[in-house]
Amino acid sequence: MDKNKFAVTPPMGWNSYDYYDTTVTETDVRANAEYMAKKLKKYGWEYVVIDIEWYCNEAGTKRDRFQYIPFEDVVMDEYSRLQPSPVRFPSSAGGKGFKPLADYIHSLGLKFGIHIMRGIPRNAAHRHMKVLGTDALASDIADPSSICGWNPDMYGVRHNSDGQAYYDSIIEMYADWGVDFIKCDDICDSWLYPHPGFSGWEETRMLRRAIDKSRREIVLSLSPGPAHVDNAFHYTSNANMWRITDDFWDRWDLLKNMFRRCEQWQNHVREGCWPDCDMLPIGKLGKGHGHEWYSNFTDDELKTMMTLWCVFRSPLMIGTDLPQLDKKTLKLLTNEDVLEMLRDGRGVEIRRNDDEAVWTSVGGSSIKLALFNLSDSEREISLKRCEFFEDGRTNDTHFELDYSSVKELWGEENCKVTDTSVSAIVPPHGVRVYSFKRKLKVQKFI
């Protein structure tokens, strides 16, 4: 199965983590899915992803002390495979797993995803539980020297045929449930183990083999970052998405730093392979994290974030509670002109310094120009016309730009076009995005 023949454009959807942390319930998931189907699906948003610890009955109940409760009793079947908590996901009772919920989400015309941790449950190893497809026990395939530094739920899996059988068994179960998207954590990078000694590299390959064996088109997303750009071949060979950053939150310093990361990874963006800037921390956030707040990003910063994710072609995952979205944020997420860069574009950074960044995106019949102000003061940002074509990916000898057709995609009208340059006044931390139509060059014959 060729993983690059699905997820041919960056996946777009919703993830429960930023708002619910470990506490999301079936009722919450259904409400967000229903909102997506009604308000967002027609714009390309389609994945509904349940994030971390859906298998814990008491997740989030001791949040004042622990994000992840140490040695909590998790829900498993007889083959060491984690199951949804029936307390939080009632339709999973009786061994049904996530199939009833996945079926409901599919009935809305959407796709269903889950978060998993790398490895096998520690409780399964301690209890010497069985592993489907092998005579080995969980204690035989668990590697107690390979752990996560921030979550106590799992041991790594040994790199042998019995370990592969375990990964085959969980992916087969997820495929039976109807899972379309897996976000695997503690596998893209680890601060506990020096690169290249991290066992997650091989476990990524084990996951890839298991997904291919299942014959189901399951998008594989790797977390957390930052991913190692010198190991890009590993990510592109095994996954559809991989995090190029640690957890991204609503802080300007993190957003500004993302420009450097996108510059590093821009040459590795291609069909079925998407470097991931992480979730969009917009709207209301943090209920399950211990306190609720509204995104700290200003309106200009939100436009900058949305524009960078789209011109770079990062996957888009909304991190808020969708039913609480205000009209202004909904409008931000449904700007079809900006989203067009995500679906049909080739993003190229033209230049970047501490005060500004300039990107272009070529797609269809137009070229988009994004002028980002990274400074704390209003500034004029210019691009010479000849700079549009400094990179070979934006150059096309058969076309030229129609500079009279300029359109600003966020609704601003302050572009200045001369015979030699394009410029605009851009607010601090803000962006202006211009679209210019491409037209066939007039051929001169002698």
BELUR-V442699 format. One record per residue. RES is the residue in three letters. PHI is phi in whole degrees, 0 to 359 (none if undefined). PSI is psi in degrees with one decimal (NA if undefined). Layout:
# BELUR-V442699
res	phi	psi
RES	PHI	PSI
RES	PHI	PSI
This chain:
# BELUR-V442699
res	phi	psi
MET	none	126.2
ASP	273	108.0
LYS	296	-20.1
ASN	276	1.5
LYS	263	-1.1
PHE	232	167.6
ALA	53	45.6
VAL	288	-17.5
THR	238	160.2
PRO	302	129.1
PRO	301	143.0
MET	232	132.8
GLY	184	-155.7
TRP	232	142.5
ASN	230	140.1
SER	282	-11.7
TYR	294	-49.8
ASP	300	-31.8
TYR	262	-46.7
TYR	264	-16.7
ASP	55	-123.4
THR	266	7.0
THR	255	4.3
VAL	297	145.2
THR	240	170.0
GLU	300	-39.7
THR	300	-43.2
ASP	297	-44.6
VAL	297	-44.3
ARG	298	-40.3
ALA	296	-42.3
ASN	291	-37.8
ALA	296	-42.2
GLU	296	-39.2
TYR	295	-44.3
MET	299	-45.1
ALA	299	-35.9
LYS	278	-40.0
LYS	248	-21.6
LEU	239	-24.9
LYS	304	-41.0
LYS	294	-14.3
TYR	263	2.4
GLY	108	-4.7
TRP	283	126.7
GLU	215	-21.4
TYR	269	133.9
VAL	244	111.9
VAL	241	123.7
ILE	271	121.1
ASP	272	-156.9
ILE	298	143.5
GLU	66	41.6
TRP	291	-9.8
TYR	264	3.7
CYS	254	123.7
ASN	294	-36.2
GLU	252	17.2
ALA	304	133.9
GLY	86	-5.4
THR	280	-12.9
LYS	236	37.9
ARG	297	-22.0
ASP	291	-18.9
ARG	243	-38.1
PHE	223	135.6
GLN	285	-40.5
TYR	237	114.4
ILE	293	122.7
PRO	296	136.7
PHE	58	29.2
GLU	292	146.2
ASP	283	116.9
VAL	260	160.1
VAL	272	124.2
MET	223	159.7
ASP	267	-175.4
GLU	290	-13.0
TYR	254	28.5
SER	70	18.0
ARG	259	125.5
LEU	298	143.4
GLN	235	154.3
PRO	299	143.3
SER	293	119.1
PRO	292	-18.3
VAL	294	-40.8
ARG	265	-26.3
PHE	232	79.2
PRO	303	-31.2
SER	291	-11.3
SER	276	-8.0
ALA	302	150.7
GLY	79	22.0
GLY	80	15.1
LYS	283	-17.7
GLY	64	-148.1
PHE	270	5.4
LYS	301	-45.6
PRO	299	-41.2
LEU	291	-42.3
ALA	299	-41.6
ASP	300	-40.9
TYR	295	-44.2
ILE	295	-39.2
HIS	297	-34.8
SER	295	-20.0
LEU	272	0.7
GLY	82	20.6
LEU	247	177.5
LYS	241	151.7
PHE	248	135.9
GLY	223	158.0
ILE	224	157.6
HIS	264	140.3
ILE	226	158.5
MET	263	144.2
ARG	303	135.0
GLY	109	-163.3
ILE	238	143.9
PRO	303	134.6
ARG	300	-38.3
ASN	299	-34.4
ALA	293	-40.1
ALA	293	-43.0
HIS	295	-29.7
ARG	267	-0.8
HIS	56	49.1
MET	281	165.2
LYS	283	161.5
VAL	234	124.2
LEU	298	135.3
GLY	89	6.6
THR	204	159.4
ASP	276	-7.7
ALA	290	155.3
LEU	259	164.6
ALA	303	-35.7
SER	292	-21.9
ASP	281	-36.0
ILE	264	-15.2
ALA	288	139.2
ASP	249	97.5
PRO	292	-10.2
SER	273	-3.5
SER	243	101.9
ILE	230	171.1
CYS	266	138.2
GLY	283	-12.0
TRP	231	-5.5
ASN	226	131.3
PRO	266	13.2
ASP	278	-27.7
MET	230	156.5
TYR	253	152.7
GLY	295	164.9
VAL	252	134.5
ARG	293	147.6
HIS	272	75.6
ASN	214	-178.2
SER	296	-34.0
ASP	290	-38.6
GLY	297	-40.5
GLN	297	-37.5
ALA	299	-37.3
TYR	296	-48.7
TYR	297	-39.2
ASP	302	-39.8
SER	290	-39.0
ILE	287	-37.7
ILE	292	-37.8
GLU	300	-40.6
MET	294	-44.8
TYR	298	-39.3
ALA	297	-40.6
ASP	296	-35.7
TRP	293	-29.1
GLY	101	28.7
VAL	286	133.3
ASP	250	-10.1
PHE	208	129.7
ILE	237	123.8
LYS	258	108.8
CYS	261	127.0
ASP	256	163.2
ASP	58	38.0
ILE	222	-25.3
CYS	283	-34.9
ASP	200	158.7
SER	214	129.6
TRP	278	-8.1
LEU	279	-31.5
TYR	238	131.6
PRO	290	141.7
HIS	288	130.0
PRO	255	22.3
GLY	281	-1.7
PHE	291	125.4
SER	289	-13.3
GLY	298	-23.2
TRP	299	-47.2
GLU	289	-35.6
GLU	294	-29.7
THR	299	-45.3
ARG	295	-34.0
MET	294	-41.4
LEU	299	-44.4
ARG	300	-45.2
ARG	297	-39.1
ALA	293	-41.1
ILE	295	-44.4
ASP	300	-40.0
LYS	294	-31.6
SER	290	-23.1
ARG	66	11.1
ARG	261	140.7
GLU	282	91.0
ILE	248	119.0
VAL	291	131.1
LEU	251	119.1
SER	245	130.2
LEU	254	134.9
SER	221	168.0
PRO	272	-179.2
GLY	257	-166.2
PRO	280	135.5
ALA	297	155.6
HIS	267	113.2
VAL	297	-27.6
ASP	286	-6.4
ASN	246	26.3
ALA	301	-35.7
PHE	300	-37.2
HIS	299	-46.3
TYR	293	-47.6
THR	294	-26.8
SER	281	-23.0
ASN	239	-20.7
ALA	231	163.9
ASN	264	-25.3
MET	217	149.2
TRP	206	139.1
ARG	287	128.1
ILE	262	8.4
THR	214	161.3
ASP	289	-174.1
ASP	306	129.7
PHE	260	127.1
TRP	235	-177.9
ASP	276	65.8
ARG	229	135.2
TRP	299	-38.7
ASP	298	-35.4
LEU	290	-39.1
LEU	293	-44.0
LYS	298	-40.1
ASN	296	-24.8
MET	295	-25.0
PHE	297	-38.9
ARG	295	-41.5
ARG	294	-41.6
CYS	295	-37.1
GLU	300	-42.4
GLN	294	-33.6
TRP	257	-2.7
GLN	300	-29.0
ASN	280	-2.0
HIS	251	11.6
VAL	271	121.7
ARG	199	171.0
GLU	307	123.0
GLY	84	-4.6
CYS	227	109.6
TRP	230	103.0
PRO	304	135.9
ASP	246	120.4
CYS	278	1.3
ASP	85	-179.3
MET	292	160.8
LEU	269	105.8
PRO	278	81.9
ILE	238	167.3
GLY	63	-149.6
LYS	280	139.5
LEU	225	160.7
GLY	84	6.5
LYS	304	-47.8
GLY	282	-9.5
HIS	272	-1.6
GLY	116	-21.0
HIS	204	144.5
GLU	262	139.3
TRP	213	164.7
TYR	264	143.4
SER	314	133.0
ASN	281	-6.6
PHE	290	138.7
THR	286	169.9
ASP	301	-41.2
ASP	293	-38.8
GLU	293	-36.3
LEU	297	-41.4
LYS	294	-39.0
THR	298	-47.1
MET	300	-50.9
MET	298	-39.7
THR	293	-45.2
LEU	297	-45.8
TRP	303	-40.1
CYS	282	-42.2
VAL	290	-33.4
PHE	283	-24.8
ARG	74	48.7
SER	278	148.7
PRO	305	150.8
LEU	243	116.9
MET	233	117.9
ILE	282	133.9
GLY	256	3.3
THR	265	-179.9
ASP	273	108.1
LEU	302	-41.5
PRO	299	-16.3
GLN	263	6.9
LEU	299	135.0
ASP	274	167.0
LYS	297	-36.9
LYS	295	-42.7
THR	289	-38.3
LEU	300	-41.0
LYS	296	-38.0
LEU	300	-41.3
LEU	280	-10.0
THR	239	24.5
ASN	283	100.6
GLU	295	-32.2
ASP	294	-39.7
VAL	287	-42.6
LEU	296	-23.7
GLU	300	-33.2
MET	296	-32.8
LEU	291	-43.7
ARG	279	-37.5
ASP	217	76.1
GLY	202	162.3
ARG	232	103.3
GLY	278	134.7
VAL	224	127.3
GLU	280	125.4
ILE	273	-42.7
ARG	198	160.9
ARG	204	138.4
ASN	218	-167.6
ASP	290	-18.7
ASP	255	-22.9
GLU	203	161.3
ALA	217	147.1
VAL	229	126.6
TRP	235	151.2
THR	237	156.3
SER	222	123.5
VAL	257	127.8
GLY	195	134.1
GLY	60	-126.6
SER	259	16.0
SER	216	163.8
ILE	239	131.3
LYS	261	141.5
LEU	238	120.2
ALA	249	119.4
LEU	252	109.7
PHE	257	129.7
ASN	261	107.6
LEU	268	-0.4
SER	270	174.9
ASP	266	7.1
SER	228	152.6
GLU	301	141.5
ARG	208	155.0
GLU	270	130.8
ILE	240	130.8
SER	235	154.0
LEU	223	127.0
LYS	291	144.8
ARG	304	-39.8
CYS	295	-21.8
GLU	288	-18.7
PHE	304	-30.4
PHE	244	24.7
GLU	289	-27.6
ASP	259	134.7
GLY	301	-24.4
ARG	288	-21.2
THR	262	-5.7
ASN	270	137.9
ASP	213	112.5
THR	291	-12.0
HIS	269	-10.7
PHE	236	158.4
GLU	221	163.8
LEU	271	142.1
ASP	264	97.1
TYR	287	-10.4
SER	277	-5.3
SER	259	17.3
VAL	299	138.7
LYS	219	131.0
GLU	269	127.1
LEU	282	-16.2
TRP	259	8.1
GLY	91	10.6
GLU	268	154.0
GLU	226	63.2
ASN	229	27.7
CYS	281	137.3
LYS	243	117.6
VAL	246	124.4
THR	243	-176.0
ASP	293	-19.2
THR	241	-16.9
SER	207	167.3
VAL	235	132.7
SER	215	162.3
ALA	204	152.5
ILE	273	121.8
VAL	241	131.1
PRO	291	161.8
PRO	302	135.5
HIS	64	15.5
GLY	252	-174.5
VAL	210	150.0
ARG	234	133.8
VAL	236	119.9
TYR	244	140.8
SER	248	130.1
PHE	239	130.6
LYS	288	145.9
ARG	261	141.3
LYS	226	153.1
LEU	297	136.8
LYS	290	143.5
VAL	284	120.7
GLN	277	131.2
LYS	256	128.6
PHE	247	135.3
ILE	255	NA
